[in-house]
Amino acid sequence: MEGFILLLSIVGIGIVILWARRNDKVPLDGETTGLLAMGTAGPKRKRERE
C-alpha cells in the first residue's frame, strides 16, 4: 500500500513539474493551459435568480 501511495505522489509531482515547464514562458496576463490551468478574470456575470 505504501508503494502505491508513493507512486501516486511521484506522478502528482511529475504533473506539476510538467505544467510549470509548459507554462513558464506565459506572460503574467496570459492564459495558461492544461490540467492545472488558472482561471481568467473575465467579465463578471450577474447571477440570474428565479
C-alpha positions, 0 to 999 in steps of 0.5 A: 500500500505504501508503494502505491501511495508513493507512486501516486505522489511521484506522478502528482509531482511529475504533473506539476513539474510538467505544467510549470515547464509548459507554462513558464514562458506565459506572460503574467496576463496570459492564459495558461493551459492544461490540467492545472490551468488558472482561471481568467478574470473575465467579465463578471456575470450577474447571477440570474435568480428565479 
